[in-house]
Amino acid sequence: VQKTKPTEIKTQEREAPPSDYAFTGSLILPALILIAIAIFLPIIIGIIVSFTNSSAITGFFGTRFTLSNYYELLFFGEIVSDQFWQYTYQTIFFSVVSVVIEFVLGLLFAQILNKKFVGRGLARATLLIPWAIPTVASATIFRYEIFASADNNGLFNGLLQILNLNPVTFFGPDANVLFRLPTLIPYGNIIGDIPITTTMIVAIIIDVWKTTPFITLLILAAIQIVPKDLYKAADIAGANGWQKFRHITWPLIKPGVGIALIFRIMQALRVYDAVVVFDDKTVYSMTVQSVNLWGSGEFALSSAIALILFVLIILFAVFVLLITRRRESKKKEAKAEVGDVYEKEEKIYQIEDYLESTSLGFQTKLKAPSQRKIDWLRRKLYIKRALFYVAVIFMCFFCAFPFIWIIIRSFRDPYITQTGFELIPKYFSAAPYAIIFEASQFTGASFELALLNSLILSSLTVLVVIIIGSLVAYAIGKFDFPGKSLLNSFIFSMNSLPPLIIIIPFFIQTSFISAILPFITLQDNLFTLVLPYAAFNLPLAVFVLIAFFNEIPDELTKAAKVDGASNFQIFRKIILPLTIPGIFTTGILVFIAAWNELLFAQIFLISDSNNTVPLAILRFVFNDLSLTAPWDTGIVLLAATTIATVPLVIVVLIFQRKIISGLTRGAVKG
C-alpha cells in the first residue's frame, strides 16, 4: 500500500488589526481637538487678558501687563471692590443655601422614588418637569407671576390678601431685608455686612425648584446600588426606618452624594439666569458682574472675575471632596460599619436562637402576638402609608404646580384689564399666543425665528457631541492606554469651568480670526456657538455613554477579533448598534442643555434674527417698548414662556424612563 502524504492546507495570513494604542488615539483625537480649540486655548487667553489693561480703549490684549485688575477687585476699596465683595458673598450664600435645600429635598424625593407604589411612573415623569424648563423661563415664571407684587396680581401675594394678610414686597428698592450677613473684607473696617433680601430668597427658590430633580436622580442612583439583602437583614434584626437609613443607606450612599454635591456646587456658583431676570443690583452674582463689566468695555476686570470664580469653584469642590473622602475607601468603611451593626443587632435580638426555634417548630417556641398589638401594628402601617402618599403628593405638587399655573394663566385674555387676583382666569383667550408671533416690535424678538434657531443650534450640538462623545467614551470605557485616568479626570473637571472663563476669551479668539480672515464672520453667527456648546456638553455625554459601553460584554469584542474584525469594524458593527438606547438618551439630554443655554447666546448673538429661545425671553423682559403695548405684558410673557417650555416638557415626559435610566446608570458607573 502506497502511503500518501497528507495534503497541506494553505492559509492566507490575515492583515493584523491596528494596535489598540493607535486605535484609541484616533478615538480621543477629535475630543482633544475640540477641547483645545473651545476650552484650553480660551482659558490661556483669558488668563493673559486678566493680567493686562485690556478694555474697549486699549483693545482685547491691552498695552501692558499689570496686577492692578486683581488689586482693584480685591483691595482697592472703591465701588468696583465693594460690588465684587458683595456679589461674591451673595454668590456663596446663594450656592450654600440652595444646595443644602436641594440636598434635603433630593434625599427625600430619591427615597420616595426608590420604593414601588401605584403611580410611580407618573411621579418620576413629574419630577423632570422643572429640569426641562430653561432657567430664564423658570425665573420669569416666579418673577412676573408667582412672586409678583399685589398690584400686579402675583399668586403668593394674592393668596395673602385672601387670608387678610399683608402683602410682601419681593423686588425693587422696597424689598424686605430679612437680615444682614456679616462679612470679612480686606480693606476699610475689615468687618462688614451685606443685606439678604426677599429677592435673594426668590432666587434661591427658583434654583431649588429648577435643579432639585437633577440632584434627586444622582442620589437615586446611589441608593439603587445598596444591596437589598442588607435591608432584609435589618428587618430581621428589628431595625426601624431611621436605623436602616443611618447604618445602611447613608454610609453606602455618602460617596455618591459627595459627587452629587460637587456637581451642584459647581453649577450653583456659576449662577446667572436665575438672577439676571430681576435686573436688581442688590442681588447679583459674580457672573452677572463679570458680564456687566464686559458690556461696559472692562475686558480685563471681567476676565479677572471669571478666573477668581474658577478658583473659588475648585476650592469648594476640593472642600466637599475632602469631607466625603475617597469613594472606594468610604465604601469599604461603610460595608465594615454595616457588618458591625448587623452583628451587634444579631446579638441583641438573638437571631440564631430564633432560627433554631423555627427549625424545631416555632409553634411551641414563639408566642402569638396579642390582638391589641396586631391592631397597633396595623394602625402604624396605615399611618406610614398615608404619610408616604402625602410625601408623594407634595413632590408632584412641588414639581408640577408652577408649570401648570403658567399654562392656565397664559390663556387669559390680555386685552381685558385684570382688576384683582384671579385664581382661575375669568376671560379665556388664545390671543397671547397670536401676539407672540405678530408683535415682535413690542416683544423685542421674533419668536418663530428664535424657535427655529434653537432647533438648529441644539440639533447641531447633539450631532457633534454624539459623534465625539461616543468615540472618547468608548476609548475610556473599553481600552487601557497611557493617560486614561488623566483624560477621564480632565473631562470630569470641565464641569467646574465657569462659562465666563471660556466665553470672553472665545469671543476674543473669534474676533482675532475674523480680523485675519475678513471673509469669515464668526461673531453673531449661530454656527460659531456649536463648538463651545459641544465642548461644555461633552462631559455629560461621556458620563452617560461610558456606563452603556461598560455593560457590553467583552466576549463580543474578543469573538469579533477572532473572526478577523478590525477595531473600527467592531465599534461600527457591534458596539454602536448595542448602545443605540444610550446614544438616544444622551441626545435628549444634550438637546435640552443646548436649548436652555443663555449666557453664550447673550454675548455672541446680537441681531434679532439670531435670537435663541432663552435669549428671546430675556430680551422680551428687558424691552421697554413692551410697556407701551395695548395688552397685558405679563400674560403675553407667560405665553412666550409656555411656548419655550412645553415642547421640551412633552419630550421629557415621553422619554422619562430612558432619561432617568441614562442619568442614574451614568451616576452609578461614573
C-alpha positions in Angstrom: 0.0 0.0 0.0 1.5 3.3 -1.1 1.4 5.9 1.6 0.2 9.3 0.5 1.3 12.5 2.2 -1.4 14.4 3.9 -2.4 17.4 1.9 -1.2 20.7 3.2 -3.9 23.3 3.8 -2.7 26.7 2.7 -3.9 29.5 4.9 -3.9 33.1 3.9 -2.4 35.3 6.5 -4.8 37.9 7.6 -3.8 41.5 8.0 -3.1 42.3 11.6 -5.6 44.8 13.0 -4.2 48.2 14.1 -2.8 48.3 17.6 -5.1 49.3 20.5 -2.9 52.4 21.2 -3.2 53.6 17.6 -7.0 53.0 17.6 -7.6 54.7 21.0 -5.5 57.6 19.8 -7.8 58.0 16.8 -10.8 57.8 19.1 -9.8 60.5 21.5 -8.1 62.8 18.9 -11.4 64.6 17.9 -12.2 65.3 21.6 -8.7 66.6 22.2 -9.0 69.0 19.2 -12.4 70.2 20.4 -11.1 70.8 23.9 -8.0 72.5 22.7 -10.0 75.0 20.5 -13.0 75.6 22.6 -11.6 75.1 26.2 -7.8 75.1 26.6 -6.9 77.9 24.2 -9.6 80.3 25.5 -8.5 79.6 29.1 -5.0 80.6 28.3 -6.2 83.8 26.5 -8.5 84.6 29.5 -5.6 84.3 32.0 -3.4 86.5 29.8 -6.2 89.1 29.4 -6.8 89.2 33.1 -3.2 90.4 33.7 -3.4 93.2 31.1 -5.1 96.6 30.9 -7.5 95.3 28.3 -10.5 97.5 27.7 -12.6 98.9 24.9 -10.0 101.7 24.5 -6.8 99.6 24.7 -8.1 96.6 22.8 -8.6 93.0 23.8 -5.0 92.3 24.7 -4.3 95.8 26.2 -1.0 97.6 26.0 0.8 96.3 29.1 0.8 93.6 31.7 -0.4 94.5 35.2 -1.7 93.2 38.5 -3.9 96.2 39.0 -7.1 94.3 38.0 -6.9 91.9 40.9 -5.8 94.7 43.3 -8.8 96.9 42.2 -11.2 94.0 42.7 -9.8 92.7 46.0 -8.2 95.6 47.9 -8.9 99.0 46.2 -11.9 99.8 48.3 -13.9 101.7 45.6 -17.2 100.9 44.0 -15.8 98.0 41.9 -14.3 96.4 45.0 -17.5 96.9 47.1 -19.6 95.3 44.3 -17.2 92.5 43.9 -17.2 91.5 47.6 -21.0 92.0 47.8 -21.7 89.8 44.8 -19.0 87.2 45.9 -20.6 86.8 49.3 -24.1 86.8 47.8 -23.0 84.1 45.3 -21.6 81.9 48.1 -24.7 82.4 50.3 -26.9 81.6 47.3 -24.9 78.5 46.5 -24.7 77.1 50.0 -28.3 77.6 51.0 -29.7 76.4 47.7 -27.5 73.3 47.6 -28.4 72.4 51.2 -32.1 72.7 50.5 -31.8 70.7 47.2 -29.9 68.0 49.1 -32.6 67.6 51.7 -35.4 67.6 49.1 -33.4 65.4 46.8 -32.8 62.9 49.5 -36.5 62.8 50.4 -37.6 62.5 46.7 -35.0 59.8 46.0 -36.2 57.7 48.9 -39.8 58.1 47.6 -38.9 57.1 44.0 -36.8 54.1 45.2 -40.0 52.5 46.5 -42.6 50.7 44.4 -46.1 52.2 44.6 -49.0 52.9 42.3 -48.3 55.9 40.1 -44.5 55.8 40.4 -44.1 56.3 36.7 -46.2 59.4 36.8 -44.4 60.7 39.8 -41.0 60.2 38.1 -42.2 61.9 35.0 -43.5 64.9 37.1 -40.1 65.2 38.8 -38.4 66.0 35.5 -40.7 68.9 34.5 -38.6 71.7 36.3 -35.4 70.3 34.9 -36.6 70.5 31.3 -37.6 74.2 31.6 -35.0 76.8 30.7 -33.7 78.6 33.8 -34.5 82.0 32.4 -38.1 80.8 31.8 -38.3 79.5 35.4 -37.0 82.8 36.7 -39.6 84.6 34.6 -42.4 82.4 36.0 -41.5 83.2 39.6 -40.6 86.9 39.0 -43.6 88.0 37.0 -46.3 85.6 38.2 -45.8 83.7 41.4 -44.0 86.4 43.5 -45.2 89.5 41.6 -46.5 92.4 43.7 -50.1 92.6 44.9 -50.7 95.4 42.3 -49.5 93.0 39.6 -51.7 90.2 40.8 -49.0 87.8 42.0 -50.0 84.4 43.1 -48.3 84.5 46.5 -49.5 88.0 47.5 -53.0 87.2 46.1 -53.3 84.3 48.5 -52.1 86.5 51.3 -54.8 89.0 50.5 -57.4 86.3 50.5 -56.2 85.4 54.1 -56.3 89.1 55.1 -52.6 89.2 55.5 -50.2 92.0 54.4 -48.5 91.5 51.0 -44.8 91.1 50.8 -42.5 93.1 48.5 -40.0 90.7 46.9 -38.4 93.0 44.3 -37.1 96.5 43.8 -35.8 99.1 46.3 -38.6 98.3 48.8 -37.8 94.6 49.0 -37.8 93.4 52.6 -34.4 93.0 54.2 -34.5 89.7 56.2 -31.1 90.0 57.9 -27.6 91.3 57.3 -24.9 88.8 56.6 -21.6 89.5 58.4 -18.6 89.5 56.1 -14.8 90.0 56.1 -13.4 92.5 53.6 -9.6 93.1 53.2 -9.8 96.9 53.4 -11.6 99.6 55.4 -13.1 98.4 58.6 -12.4 94.7 57.7 -15.8 93.6 59.1 -18.8 94.4 57.0 -22.2 93.1 56.1 -24.5 92.6 53.2 -28.3 92.6 53.1 -30.1 89.4 52.4 -33.4 90.5 51.0 -36.6 88.7 49.9 -35.2 88.9 46.3 -32.4 86.6 47.3 -34.9 84.2 48.7 -36.9 84.1 45.5 -33.6 83.4 43.5 -32.9 80.5 45.9 -36.5 79.2 45.4 -36.1 79.4 41.6 -32.8 77.4 41.7 -34.2 74.9 44.2 -37.2 74.3 42.0 -35.2 74.0 38.8 -32.3 71.8 40.0 -33.7 69.5 42.7 -34.7 66.9 40.1 -31.0 66.7 39.0 -29.7 66.0 42.5 -32.6 63.7 43.2 -31.6 61.5 40.2 -27.9 61.4 41.3 -28.9 60.4 44.9 -31.4 57.9 43.5 -28.6 56.3 41.5 -26.5 55.9 44.7 -29.5 54.4 46.6 -30.2 51.9 43.9 -26.8 50.2 44.3 -27.3 49.5 48.0 -27.8 45.7 48.3 -31.4 44.8 49.2 -30.1 41.9 51.4 -28.8 44.4 53.9 -32.3 45.8 54.4 -33.8 42.3 54.8 -31.2 41.5 57.4 -32.0 44.7 59.2 -35.7 43.9 59.2 -34.9 40.5 60.8 -32.9 42.3 63.4 -35.8 44.6 64.2 -34.3 47.8 62.9 -36.7 50.7 62.3 -36.6 53.0 59.3 -34.2 55.6 60.8 -31.8 52.9 62.0 -31.7 51.4 58.5 -31.1 54.8 56.9 -28.4 55.7 59.5 -26.5 52.4 59.5 -27.1 51.1 56.0 -28.3 53.7 53.5 -26.3 56.7 54.5 -22.8 55.1 54.9 -23.2 53.5 51.4 -24.6 56.5 49.5 -22.3 59.1 51.2 -19.6 58.9 48.5 -22.2 59.2 45.7 -23.9 62.0 47.5 -20.5 63.7 47.7 -20.1 63.5 43.9 -23.6 64.9 43.5 -22.9 67.8 45.8 -19.7 68.6 43.9 -21.7 68.7 40.7 -24.3 71.0 42.2 -21.9 73.4 44.0 -20.0 73.8 40.7 -23.3 74.8 38.9 -24.6 76.9 41.8 -21.5 79.1 42.0 -21.9 79.9 38.3 -25.5 81.2 38.8 -26.6 83.7 36.1 -30.0 83.0 34.6 -31.8 82.8 38.0 -30.9 86.4 39.0 -30.3 88.3 35.7 -34.1 88.5 35.1 -34.6 90.5 38.3 -32.4 93.4 37.0 -31.7 94.3 40.6 -28.3 95.5 41.6 -28.9 94.5 45.2 -28.9 90.8 44.2 -26.3 90.0 41.6 -23.8 87.2 41.2 -20.1 87.1 40.2 -21.1 86.0 36.8 -23.6 88.9 36.4 -20.9 91.4 37.5 -18.4 90.0 35.0 -21.0 90.2 32.1 -21.8 93.8 33.0 -18.1 94.7 33.1 -17.7 93.0 29.7 -20.6 95.0 28.3 -19.1 98.3 29.6 -15.8 97.6 27.9 -13.8 96.5 31.0 -12.4 93.3 29.5 -9.6 92.7 31.9 -11.7 93.2 35.0 -14.3 90.9 33.6 -11.7 88.2 32.8 -10.2 88.6 36.3 -13.6 87.9 37.9 -14.1 84.8 35.7 -10.7 83.5 36.9 -11.4 84.2 40.5 -14.7 82.4 40.2 -12.9 79.4 38.6 -10.5 79.2 41.6 -13.5 79.6 44.0 -15.3 76.7 42.4 -12.2 74.5 42.6 -11.8 75.3 46.3 -15.4 74.4 47.1 -15.1 71.1 45.1 -11.9 70.2 47.0 -13.6 71.0 50.3 -16.6 68.8 49.5 -14.3 66.0 48.3 -12.2 66.2 51.5 -15.4 65.9 53.6 -16.6 62.8 51.7 -13.1 61.4 51.2 -12.2 58.9 48.6 -15.1 56.9 47.1 -13.7 53.5 47.3 -12.3 53.8 50.8 -15.6 55.1 52.1 -17.4 52.2 50.5 -15.1 49.7 52.4 -15.6 51.6 55.6 -19.4 51.7 55.1 -19.5 47.9 54.4 -17.5 47.3 57.5 -19.7 49.5 59.6 -22.8 47.8 58.2 -21.3 44.4 59.1 -20.5 45.5 62.7 -24.0 46.9 63.2 -25.6 43.7 61.8 -23.5 41.6 64.2 -24.5 43.8 67.1 -28.2 43.7 66.2 -27.9 39.9 65.8 -26.7 39.5 69.4 -29.3 41.9 70.7 -32.3 40.2 69.0 -30.8 36.7 69.3 -31.4 35.8 65.7 -29.6 32.5 66.0 -32.0 31.3 68.7 -34.9 32.5 66.6 -33.7 30.5 63.6 -33.1 27.5 65.8 -36.6 27.7 67.2 -38.2 27.9 63.8 -36.3 24.8 62.6 -37.5 22.8 65.7 -41.1 24.0 65.4 -41.9 27.6 66.1 -45.5 26.8 67.4 -44.0 25.6 70.7 -41.3 28.2 71.0 -42.9 31.5 70.0 -45.9 33.2 71.4 -48.6 34.6 69.1 -48.9 38.4 69.3 -52.0 39.8 71.1 -54.9 41.2 69.1 -54.1 44.6 70.6 -50.6 44.5 69.3 -51.8 43.4 65.9 -54.3 46.4 65.8 -51.5 48.7 66.8 -49.2 47.5 64.1 -52.0 47.7 61.6 -52.7 51.4 62.5 -49.0 52.1 62.4 -48.8 50.7 58.9 -51.8 52.7 57.7 -50.3 55.9 59.1 -46.9 55.2 57.5 -48.6 54.6 54.2 -50.7 57.7 54.4 -47.6 59.8 55.3 -45.8 58.3 52.3 -48.5 59.3 49.9 -48.6 62.7 51.4 -44.9 63.0 50.6 -45.6 61.7 47.0 -48.3 64.3 46.5 -46.1 67.1 47.9 -43.3 66.1 45.5 -45.6 66.1 42.5 -47.2 69.4 43.5 -43.8 71.0 44.1 -42.6 70.0 40.7 -45.7 70.4 38.5 -47.7 73.3 40.0 -45.7 76.3 38.7 -45.7 74.8 35.2 -49.5 74.1 35.2 -50.2 77.5 36.7 -48.4 79.4 33.9 -50.1 77.3 31.2 -53.6 78.2 32.6 -52.6 81.8 33.1 -51.2 82.1 29.6 -54.7 81.7 28.2 -56.1 84.7 30.0 -57.4 87.5 27.7 -54.6 90.1 27.7 -56.8 92.9 26.3 -59.1 92.9 29.3 -57.6 94.6 32.3 -57.3 92.5 35.4 -58.6 94.4 38.5 -57.8 91.8 41.1 -56.3 88.5 41.9 -57.8 85.6 39.9 -57.2 82.1 41.0 -58.8 80.9 37.8 -58.8 83.3 34.8 -62.2 85.0 34.2 -61.7 85.5 30.5 -60.0 82.8 28.4 -58.4 83.6 25.1 -55.7 82.4 22.7 -54.8 86.0 21.9 -51.5 85.9 23.9 -50.1 83.2 21.5 -51.1 85.2 18.5 -49.4 88.3 19.8 -46.2 86.4 20.4 -45.9 85.7 16.6 -47.3 89.0 15.4 -45.9 91.8 17.7 -42.1 91.5 17.6 -41.8 95.3 17.8 -43.2 95.0 21.4 -41.7 91.7 22.4 -38.2 92.7 21.2 -37.7 89.3 19.4 -39.2 87.2 16.6 -40.2 84.0 18.4 -40.7 81.9 15.3 -37.1 82.6 14.3 -36.0 82.0 17.9 -37.6 78.6 17.9 -36.0 77.7 14.5 -32.6 79.0 15.7 -32.7 77.0 18.9 -33.8 73.9 17.0 -30.9 74.2 14.5 -28.3 75.1 17.1 -29.4 72.3 19.5 -29.5 69.7 16.8 -26.1 70.5 15.5 -24.7 70.4 19.1 -26.3 67.0 19.6 -24.7 65.7 16.3 -21.2 66.9 17.2 -21.4 65.7 20.8 -22.8 62.3 19.9 -20.0 61.7 17.4 -17.1 62.9 19.5 -18.6 61.8 22.8 -19.2 58.2 21.7 -15.7 57.9 20.4 -14.0 59.1 23.6 -16.4 57.3 25.8 -15.7 54.0 24.0 -12.0 54.6 24.4 -12.2 55.3 28.1 -14.8 52.5 28.8 -13.2 49.7 26.9 -9.5 50.3 26.5 -6.5 50.9 28.7 -4.0 53.4 27.4 -1.4 55.8 28.9 -3.1 58.9 30.3 -6.6 57.3 30.5 -7.2 58.4 34.1 -5.8 61.8 33.4 -8.1 62.3 30.4 -11.1 61.0 32.4 -10.4 63.3 35.3 -9.9 66.3 32.9 -13.2 65.7 31.2 -14.9 65.4 34.6 -13.2 68.6 35.8 -14.6 70.5 32.8 -17.8 70.7 34.8 -16.0 73.1 37.2 -15.3 75.6 34.4 -17.4 78.7 34.7 -18.7 79.5 31.2 -17.3 83.1 31.6 -13.7 81.8 31.6 -14.4 80.4 28.1 -17.0 82.8 26.6 -15.0 86.1 26.8 -11.7 84.6 25.6 -13.5 82.6 22.9 -15.1 85.9 21.7 -11.7 87.5 21.6 -10.4 84.4 19.7 -13.1 84.5 17.1 -12.7 88.3 16.7 -9.0 87.8 16.0 -9.7 85.1 13.4 -12.3 87.4 11.7 -9.8 90.2 11.6 -7.3 88.0 9.8 -9.9 86.4 7.6 -12.5 89.1 6.9 -14.5 86.9 4.6 -15.3 84.7 7.6 -17.9 86.1 10.0 -17.7 84.3 13.4 -19.5 86.9 15.6 -23.2 86.9 15.6 -23.2 83.5 14.0 -25.2 80.6 15.2 -22.8 78.0 13.9 -19.9 79.6 15.9 -21.7 78.5 19.1 -21.7 74.9 18.1 -18.1 74.4 19.3 -18.4 75.8 22.8 -21.9 74.2 23.2 -20.4 70.9 22.2 -17.4 71.3 24.5 -19.5 72.1 27.5 -21.9 69.2 26.9 -19.1 66.7 26.2 -18.6 65.7 29.8 -22.4 64.9 30.2 -22.3 62.7 27.1 -19.1 60.9 28.2 -20.6 60.5 31.7 -23.7 58.7 30.4 -22.2 56.8 27.4 -19.3 55.2 29.4 -21.9 53.4 31.5 -23.6 52.0 28.4 -20.3 50.9 26.9 -19.2 49.2 30.1 -22.3 47.0 30.0 -21.4 45.4 26.7 -19.7 42.0 27.4 -16.0 41.9 26.4 -16.6 38.4 24.9 -18.3 40.0 21.9 -15.2 42.0 21.1 -12.9 39.0 21.6 -15.1 36.9 19.3 -15.1 39.5 16.6 -11.3 39.8 16.8 -11.1 36.0 16.4 -13.1 36.4 13.2 -10.6 39.0 11.9 -12.6 42.2 12.5 -10.7 45.4 13.0 -11.2 47.6 16.0 -13.2 50.1 13.9 -15.4 47.4 12.4 -16.1 46.1 15.9 -17.1 49.6 17.0 -19.2 50.3 14.0 -21.0 47.0 13.5 -21.2 45.6 17.1 -20.8 48.3 19.7 -22.7 51.2 18.2 -25.9 49.1 17.4 -25.9 47.8 21.0 -25.6 51.3 22.5 -28.4 53.0 20.5 -30.6 53.4 23.6 -27.7 55.2 25.4 -27.0 57.4 22.4 -30.6 58.3 22.1 -30.7 59.2 25.8 -27.6 61.2 25.5 -29.0 63.1 22.5 -32.1 64.1 24.5 -30.0 65.3 27.5 -27.6 67.3 25.3 -30.5 68.8 23.2 -32.2 70.1 26.4 -29.0 71.5 27.8 -28.2 73.3 24.5 -31.8 74.6 24.1 -31.7 76.1 27.6 -28.3 77.8 27.3 -28.4 81.6 27.7 -25.0 83.1 28.6 -23.1 82.2 25.4 -26.0 83.3 23.2 -26.4 86.6 25.0 -22.7 87.6 24.4 -22.3 86.1 20.9 -25.6 86.7 19.3 -26.5 90.4 18.7 -29.0 90.6 15.8 -32.7 89.9 16.3 -32.6 87.3 13.5 -30.2 85.1 15.6 -32.1 85.0 18.9 -32.4 81.7 20.6 -35.5 80.9 22.8 -33.9 81.8 26.2 -32.4 85.0 24.7 -35.7 86.0 23.1 -37.4 85.7 26.5 -34.7 87.8 28.2 -35.0 90.5 25.5 -38.8 90.5 25.9 -38.3 91.1 29.7 -35.9 94.0 29.1 -37.7 95.5 26.1 -39.0 99.0 27.2 -41.5 99.1 24.3 -43.4 96.2 25.8 -44.6 98.7 28.5 -46.4 100.7 25.8 -48.2 97.7 24.3 -52.1 97.7 24.4 -52.2 94.4 26.2 -51.1 92.8 29.4 -47.3 92.3 29.0 -47.2 89.7 31.8 -49.8 87.5 30.3 -48.0 87.5 26.9 -44.7 86.8 28.6 -46.3 83.7 30.2 -47.4 82.6 26.7 -43.8 83.1 25.4 -42.5 81.1 28.3 -45.1 78.3 27.7 -44.0 78.1 24.0 -40.4 77.8 25.1 -41.0 75.1 27.6 -43.9 72.9 26.5 -42.1 71.1 23.6 -39.2 70.1 26.0 -41.6 69.0 28.7 -43.5 66.8 26.3 -40.3 65.2 25.1 -39.1 64.6 28.7 -42.5 63.1 29.7 -42.4 60.8 26.7 -38.9 59.6 27.3 -38.7 59.9 31.0 -37.8 56.3 31.5 -34.8 56.5 29.2 -33.7 59.8 30.7 -33.8 58.6 34.3 -32.2 55.3 33.3 -29.4 57.1 31.5 -28.6 59.5 34.3 -28.8 57.0 37.1 -26.8 54.4 35.2 -24.1 57.0 34.4 -24.0 58.2 38.0 -23.6 54.6 39.3 -20.8 53.8 36.8 -19.2 57.2 36.9 
